[in-house]
């Protein structure tokens, strides 16, 4: 086996061992046992756990209106419409597209089945063979998967340090000087593990400085709960630029399934819609997901969304204050519903997760490759299903257990560092 093959095998072995360690400990790859989900809890091995591992931030995924929308769609079309959307698709697509257009207030929309399939549809069409691709090293794994396809076509792909705008500008200058080509920068808006945010205003400013730059932003975790009508973190900060593409997930805060690609111009949207491989050769969004998504969009376009959004922002402020007050080692204090408490080692993350489960809480342990080596820990999210008392109880439990588990005191950030992360 070649050196490259050996290295690949070692990485796979490491990932498999780490995952198996979590499986053996009963903290990942879990099957919940609930007869009916209530949203706030899951049942694991007969124990009811408050679920701090859900991305249904606005508490919509078990809303009766979404269920009725899904049921009505199934009654009309069955559980699956068994055709490539290249040939035929159900008319609920049109109803959803019209509502999403009102939510975004701009642009042209294409609906892939998932964000992963959306990346695989769009990027091979958008990026030309002579282009250069720059990608944030902590972008979602689905974005990196699409860059593997680009590399296979001989396209130059360079990973940049996380949220490092100076490194990005150096790379832009180098690429601009070397040749006449398009330059694509790929990043998340809200990063799914640490909950930190991209400097989208600085990125947008670079679009005005570099005419060859295009920006592709995955706003999966910002869509639904952030911005007017839930149009997302990016559009809450900046207008849609003519050389920008935004990808959102309907399977997280929105509470349904599917994804959306947002383009500034119709010609680009049309090209991806017609030529994007996974939009032709993978299945459609299922009728139930489409029906539920229409119901979710109606909620987002109503005054109710304003109230839900305000409640979630208040909840975020509560969590931020509690983590800082307990001096817990949060990796970021950006105002999102995603938080990461660093333990360093995987076994420490697993042990903390097990103790929290015994106390009645489910959280997500994470280590390499989900996060960089040495930066493992537990990710927890909160939704409108949780009460303030449940949040208080979780953080009290973490604050009690963490000092008993970690034997490397330098991992525990002092409050001054936490304050710096907040800025």
N, C-alpha and C positions, 0 to 999 in steps of 0.2 A: 504494500500500500504506500502511496506517495506521502510526503510530509504533509501536504494539504489535506489528504484523506485522513491521515492520523489525527490531525488537529480537529477536523470536523467530527471524527468519531469521539474524541475526548470531550468535546463540548456537548455532544448528544448524551454521552454517558453521564456527565455531570448534571445535566438538566433532568435526565431520567431518575437519577439517584435522589436529587432534591425533591422532585415531585412525588416519588414513592415514599420519601420520608414524611411528607405532608399527608399522603393517603393513609399510611400506616398509623399516623397519629390521629386520624379521623377529623382533620381540619380543612381538607380540600376534596374536590370531587365528591361532594356530599349529595345524596338524594334526600330531599325533604319529604316528610311523611304526611303532610296536611291533607285532609279531605277537601277542604276549601281554604284558600289563602285569604287572610284578613288584611295583609299588607304590612302590618307592624311586626309580625312574628313569623318564625318558621319552626317546624317540629323536626328535631333530629334525635334519633335513638330514643324516642319517647319523651324527650325534653323540649319544652317550649322555650325558644330563644328569641329575644328581641333582635330583629334583623338589622344590623348595621352594615350590611353588605349589598344593599339594593341601590340601584341608580335611578329609581322611580322618584326623583327628587320632589316633584309636586304632588305625589300621592295619587296618581291617576290610573295606574295599571290595573287595579281591580275596581275602578269606579263603575257603578251599574250602567251608566250611559255608554261607556266604551264597550261593556259586555253586550248591551243591547244592539249597538252598532255592528259588532262582530256577528251576533246571532242573525240579525236581519240580512247581512251579506251572505252568510252561509245558506240561509233559507232560499236566497235568490240564485246563488251560483255554486253551492256545495263547498266543501272544505278546500278544494284546490281547483283552479281553472287550468286544465292541463294543456297548455299551449305556450310556446315561446311568444313573448310579447312582441317579437318581430312580426308575427302574423296577426294575432288577435289578443285583446285584453279586455277586461270588464270595464264598464263605464265609470266605476267608482274611481278609477285613476283620474278621470277628468274632474270629478267633484273634489278630490283631494288636491289636485294641482291648482284649482281655482282658489281654494282656501289658503294654501301655502303661499300663493302669490300675494294675497292680502296680508298675510303675516309678515312676509319679507318686505313687502312694499317696494320691491325692486327686482330686476334681474329676470332670468329665464331658468326654468326648473326641469330637471330630469330625475326620474325616480328609479334608482336601482333597488335591488332586494335587500342589501345590507351595505354598510359603509365599506367593508372589505371589498365586496364586489364592485362598489362604486369606484374605489381607487383603481382596481384592476381594469375597469372599463375606461376611465377617463385618462389616466396618466399615459398609457401607451399611445393614445390618440393625440394628446396634447403635446407631448414631448417629442421633438424631432431628433433624428439620428445625430445631428451636429450640435445639439443643445448640451448644456451642462446642468446637472442636478445637484443642488445643495440641500441636505436634509438634517434637521436637528436630531442629534443622537438619541434623544429621548422621545421622539415622535412615536406614535402608536405602532405596535408590531405590524398592523395591517398596512400602514404606509410603507414601512421597510420591506414588506412582502412585495409590494408593487415596484419598489426600486430594484428588487432582485430581477424582475422581469425586464426592467430597463437595462440593467447591466448585461443581461443575456443578449440584448440587441446591440451591445457595444457602446452604450451611452455612458458618459463619464458621470459617476455618482460619488460625491464626497460627503462624509458625515462631519458635522460641525459641533463644537461644544455646546452644551445645552444653554439656550437663551443668550448666547454670547454675540451681541450685536457688533462688537469690534471684529470678531473673527468672521462674521458674515460679510462685513464691509470689505475686509481684506480679500476675502474670496471673490467678492463681486468685482473688485478692482483688477484682480489677477485674471479672472475670466474675461472681463471686458477688454483688457489689453492684449490677451493672447490671440483672439480671433473674433470675427463677427458671428455671433450665435445668440440663441436665446438662453436665458439663465432662469432656472426654476428653483424657488426656495420652498421647501415642504416643511410644515410644522403643525403642531396642535395649537389650539387656542387655549384650552384648559387641559393640562396633562393628567392622564387618567390615574396615575399612581400617587403622585405627590400633591395633586390639586393646585399646583402653581400655574400661573398664567403666562402666555406669551406677551411680549411688549408690542402689541399689534399697532399702536400708533407709530412707534419707531420703524416697524417693518413697512408701514404704509408710506412713511416719509422717504424710505429708500426707493420706493416705486417712482417717486417724482425725480429722484436723482439719477437713476439708472434706467434708461429707456428700454433696455433689453431684459429687464427683470420681470418675471411673472411669479406670483405668490399663490400657493395652494395650501389652504388652511383647513384642518380637520376640527370642526366645532361640535363634535359629537356630544361632549359633556357640557357645552354651554347652551345648546339649543333647548328651548322649552321653558326654562326657568329664568333666563336672563334676557333683558331687552324688551322693547315694546312688543306686545303680543307673543313674547317668547322667541323673537327672531334670532336670538343667540348672542354670545359674548362678542363676537367680531363686529356685527352690525350695531351693537350697542355702543361700540367704541368709535367706529369709523364707517364712512359710507362704502358701498361696494365699488372698488376700483375697476377700471376697464381691463386691467391685467391681473385680476384676482379671481380665484375659484374657491368657493366655500362648500364644504361637505358637512352635512348634519345627519345625526341618527334620530330616527323616530322610535327607537327601542329603549331609550333611557328615560329622561324626564318626560318626554311626550307620552310614554306609557303604552305604545302599541308595537309596531314592527315596521321594517323598511328603512329607507334612507332617502336623502335628497341631495342632489348636486345643484348648486346655484352658480350661474354664469352671468357675466355682465352683458354679453351680447348673444343674440339669437342664433347667429351663424355657428358659433362655437358649440353652443348647446345642441344644435341640430346635428353637427358632425359627430359629437360623442354619442348622441341618441341613436344615430344610424350606424356608426362604425364601432362603437364600444363593444368589445367581444362578449363580456358577461351580460350585457343588455340583450344580446341575441341568443347566446348559447347556455344561459342558466335560466332557472325558472322565474316566474313572476312573483311579485308580492301577493301573498295569499288573500283571498276575499275577506276573511275575518280581520286580518291586519288592516286592510284598506278601510273596511267599515268602521273599525275602532278608531282609525286615524282621522276619519272625517268627524267623528264625534269629539275627539280630542281637539282638533282644530277649532271647532265651534266654541269649545270652552276657552281656548286661548284668545279667541277674538271677542270674548265677552268681558264684562266687568269682573266676573269671578276670578279671572286670571290675575288681575291686579292685586286682589286680596290674597290669593295663594302665593304670589311672588313676594309680597311684603312679609308674609309669615315666614317664608323660607329665609329671607335675608335677615330677619330678626333671629332666627335659629342659628344662622351662620355666625352672627355676632356673639351669641351666647357661647357657642363652642370655642370660638377664638379666645374669648376672655377666660374661659375655664382652663384651656390648655396652657395659656400664659400664666394664669394664677397658680397652677400646679407645677409649673416649670417642667412640663413634659417636652421631650425632644421631637417636636413637630418639624418636619422637613420644610414646610412652608406655612405661612399664615395669610396667604391670599384669600380674599373673600369668596370662597366656593364651598360647596357641600362635600368636598373630598379632602380627607386628612390622612397624613401618614406619620406614624410614630416610629422612629428609628430604634431598632434594637441592635443592628449590626449583623449578628450571626443568625443564620436560619434556625438553628435549634432554639435560640432565645425567642424568635418570633413565634415558633410553634408552641413553645411552653407558655408564652403570654396568651396566645389564642386559646389554648386548652384551659387555662385558669379562667379566662373571661367566659368561656362556654360553661364552665361549672357555675359561674356566677349568674348565668342566664343571658349572655350576650353572644351574638355571632358577629365576628369581624373577619377580614381577609388577610391572612399572612402572605407575605410576598418576599421573594429574594431573586437573585439572578436566574433567568434573564429578564424578568419583569422590571427589575431595578438594577443599578450597577452593583458589582461585587462589593461587599462590605457595607452596603446601604440597605440591607434588609430590614424588615419590620412588619408592622401591621397597618393596613389601610382600613379606615372605616368611613362610611358615608352616612348621611342622615337624610331623612325624608319627612314630609309632613305627616307621615304615619306615627312618628315618634313624638312623645310628649317631652316637655322640658325636664320632668322628673326622670324619665328614662335616660335622657342625655346626661344629666347630672350623675346618675347612678353609674353609667358606663365609665365616665371619666374618673370618678372617684375610685372605681375598681382598678382602672389602669394605673392610677397614681399610687395605689396600695401595692400592687403586684410588681411593678416595673423595677423598683430598687432591690427587690428580693431576687430578681432574675439576672439583671445585668451586672457583670463583674468588671466592666470597663467604664469607669466613671467619666472618661473624656467624651463618651457618647452623649451624656446628658448635657444638653446645651444650657448655658447660663442665660438668664433673662435678657441680658444685653444682646445676645445673638438672636434670640427670638424677636426682640424689638427691631433688629436690623432686617430680619426677614419680612416683617410686617410693612416696612417702608416701601 
